[in-house]
Amino acid sequence: MALDKSDVQSIAYLARMAISEEDVPAYAENLTSILTLVEQMSAVDTSGVEPMAHPLEMAQRLREDVVTEENRRDHFQQYAPAVENGLFLVPRVIE
Protein backbone atom coordinates (compact mmCIF):
# COMPACT_ATOMS: atom_id res chain seq x y z
CA MET A 1 0.00 0.00 0.00
CA ALA A 2 1.73 3.15 -1.18
CA LEU A 3 0.78 6.48 0.35
CA ASP A 4 0.73 9.64 -1.69
CA LYS A 5 1.09 13.29 -0.72
CA SER A 6 -2.57 13.79 0.13
CA ASP A 7 -2.62 10.69 2.36
CA VAL A 8 0.38 11.94 4.34
CA GLN A 9 -1.15 15.40 4.69
CA SER A 10 -4.44 13.87 5.90
CA ILE A 11 -2.61 11.72 8.47
CA ALA A 12 -0.60 14.73 9.62
CA TYR A 13 -3.79 16.76 9.99
CA LEU A 14 -5.45 14.02 12.06
CA ALA A 15 -2.32 13.71 14.22
CA ARG A 16 -2.17 17.50 14.59
CA MET A 17 1.36 17.54 13.18
CA ALA A 18 2.85 20.30 11.06
CA ILE A 19 4.89 18.75 8.23
CA SER A 20 6.76 20.90 5.74
CA GLU A 21 6.28 20.23 2.03
CA GLU A 22 9.86 19.01 1.56
CA ASP A 23 9.41 16.39 4.33
CA VAL A 24 6.24 14.85 2.87
CA PRO A 25 8.03 12.39 0.49
CA ALA A 26 10.18 11.03 3.34
CA TYR A 27 7.12 10.59 5.55
CA ALA A 28 5.27 8.87 2.71
CA GLU A 29 8.14 6.43 2.21
CA ASN A 30 8.48 5.67 5.93
CA LEU A 31 4.74 5.22 6.46
CA THR A 32 4.48 3.01 3.37
CA SER A 33 7.26 0.75 4.66
CA ILE A 34 5.52 0.48 8.04
CA LEU A 35 2.21 -0.43 6.40
CA THR A 36 3.99 -3.01 4.21
CA LEU A 37 5.46 -4.60 7.33
CA VAL A 38 2.02 -4.68 8.97
CA GLU A 39 0.58 -6.37 5.87
CA GLN A 40 3.34 -8.99 5.99
CA MET A 41 2.68 -9.63 9.69
CA SER A 42 -1.05 -9.92 9.06
CA ALA A 43 -0.41 -12.60 6.45
CA VAL A 44 1.16 -14.94 9.03
CA ASP A 45 -1.16 -17.73 10.23
CA THR A 46 -1.47 -17.37 14.02
CA SER A 47 -4.54 -19.55 14.51
CA GLY A 48 -2.61 -22.11 16.58
CA VAL A 49 -0.78 -19.59 18.75
CA GLU A 50 -2.04 -19.01 22.28
CA PRO A 51 -2.28 -15.32 23.27
CA MET A 52 0.20 -14.29 25.94
CA ALA A 53 0.45 -11.37 28.34
CA HIS A 54 4.25 -11.64 28.48
CA PRO A 55 6.76 -13.57 26.34
CA LEU A 56 8.51 -15.09 29.36
CA GLU A 57 7.08 -17.51 31.90
CA MET A 58 7.61 -15.51 35.06
CA ALA A 59 5.99 -15.40 38.46
CA GLN A 60 5.68 -12.12 40.25
CA ARG A 61 7.72 -11.99 43.42
CA LEU A 62 5.48 -10.88 46.25
CA ARG A 63 6.47 -9.79 49.72
CA GLU A 64 4.55 -10.59 52.87
CA ASP A 65 1.85 -8.10 53.70
CA VAL A 66 3.18 -6.98 57.07
CA VAL A 67 3.51 -3.59 58.72
CA THR A 68 7.10 -2.37 58.44
CA GLU A 69 6.76 1.08 60.00
CA GLU A 70 5.19 2.22 63.21
CA ASN A 71 2.15 4.49 63.28
CA ARG A 72 3.50 8.01 63.90
CA ARG A 73 0.32 9.93 63.12
CA ASP A 74 0.18 11.59 66.55
CA HIS A 75 3.80 12.71 66.25
CA PHE A 76 3.24 14.28 62.81
CA GLN A 77 -0.09 15.85 63.75
CA GLN A 78 1.35 17.69 66.73
CA TYR A 79 3.02 20.07 64.24
CA ALA A 80 -0.14 20.61 62.18
CA PRO A 81 -1.95 23.93 62.59
CA ALA A 82 -5.37 22.22 62.85
CA VAL A 83 -6.35 18.61 63.59
CA GLU A 84 -9.72 17.07 64.39
CA ASN A 85 -10.50 13.40 65.11
CA GLY A 86 -7.11 12.31 63.78
CA LEU A 87 -7.52 14.21 60.49
CA PHE A 88 -5.60 17.22 59.18
CA LEU A 89 -7.87 20.24 58.71
CA VAL A 90 -7.14 22.42 55.71
CA PRO A 91 -8.65 25.69 54.49
CA ARG A 92 -11.62 25.41 52.17
CA VAL A 93 -10.51 25.84 48.54
CA ILE A 94 -13.86 25.36 46.75
CA GLU A 95 -16.63 27.84 47.37
C-alpha positions as CSV (number, residue, x, y, z in Angstrom):
1,M,0.0,0.0,0.0
2,A,1.7,3.2,-1.2
3,L,0.8,6.5,0.4
4,D,0.7,9.6,-1.7
5,K,1.1,13.3,-0.7
6,S,-2.6,13.8,0.1
7,D,-2.6,10.7,2.4
8,V,0.4,11.9,4.3
9,Q,-1.1,15.4,4.7
10,S,-4.4,13.9,5.9
11,I,-2.6,11.7,8.5
12,A,-0.6,14.7,9.6
13,Y,-3.8,16.8,10.0
14,L,-5.4,14.0,12.1
15,A,-2.3,13.7,14.2
16,R,-2.2,17.5,14.6
17,M,1.4,17.5,13.2
18,A,2.9,20.3,11.1
19,I,4.9,18.8,8.2
20,S,6.8,20.9,5.7
21,E,6.3,20.2,2.0
22,E,9.9,19.0,1.6
23,D,9.4,16.4,4.3
24,V,6.2,14.9,2.9
25,P,8.0,12.4,0.5
26,A,10.2,11.0,3.3
27,Y,7.1,10.6,5.6
28,A,5.3,8.9,2.7
29,E,8.1,6.4,2.2
30,N,8.5,5.7,5.9
31,L,4.7,5.2,6.5
32,T,4.5,3.0,3.4
33,S,7.3,0.8,4.7
34,I,5.5,0.5,8.0
35,L,2.2,-0.4,6.4
36,T,4.0,-3.0,4.2
37,L,5.5,-4.6,7.3
38,V,2.0,-4.7,9.0
39,E,0.6,-6.4,5.9
40,Q,3.3,-9.0,6.0
41,M,2.7,-9.6,9.7
42,S,-1.1,-9.9,9.1
43,A,-0.4,-12.6,6.4
44,V,1.2,-14.9,9.0
45,D,-1.2,-17.7,10.2
46,T,-1.5,-17.4,14.0
47,S,-4.5,-19.5,14.5
48,G,-2.6,-22.1,16.6
49,V,-0.8,-19.6,18.7
50,E,-2.0,-19.0,22.3
51,P,-2.3,-15.3,23.3
52,M,0.2,-14.3,25.9
53,A,0.4,-11.4,28.3
54,H,4.2,-11.6,28.5
55,P,6.8,-13.6,26.3
56,L,8.5,-15.1,29.4
57,E,7.1,-17.5,31.9
58,M,7.6,-15.5,35.1
59,A,6.0,-15.4,38.5
60,Q,5.7,-12.1,40.2
61,R,7.7,-12.0,43.4
62,L,5.5,-10.9,46.3
63,R,6.5,-9.8,49.7
64,E,4.6,-10.6,52.9
65,D,1.8,-8.1,53.7
66,V,3.2,-7.0,57.1
67,V,3.5,-3.6,58.7
68,T,7.1,-2.4,58.4
69,E,6.8,1.1,60.0
70,E,5.2,2.2,63.2
71,N,2.2,4.5,63.3
72,R,3.5,8.0,63.9
73,R,0.3,9.9,63.1
74,D,0.2,11.6,66.5
75,H,3.8,12.7,66.2
76,F,3.2,14.3,62.8
77,Q,-0.1,15.9,63.7
78,Q,1.4,17.7,66.7
79,Y,3.0,20.1,64.2
80,A,-0.1,20.6,62.2
81,P,-2.0,23.9,62.6
82,A,-5.4,22.2,62.8
83,V,-6.4,18.6,63.6
84,E,-9.7,17.1,64.4
85,N,-10.5,13.4,65.1
86,G,-7.1,12.3,63.8
87,L,-7.5,14.2,60.5
88,F,-5.6,17.2,59.2
89,L,-7.9,20.2,58.7
90,V,-7.1,22.4,55.7
91,P,-8.7,25.7,54.5
92,R,-11.6,25.4,52.2
93,V,-10.5,25.8,48.5
94,I,-13.9,25.4,46.8
95,E,-16.6,27.8,47.4
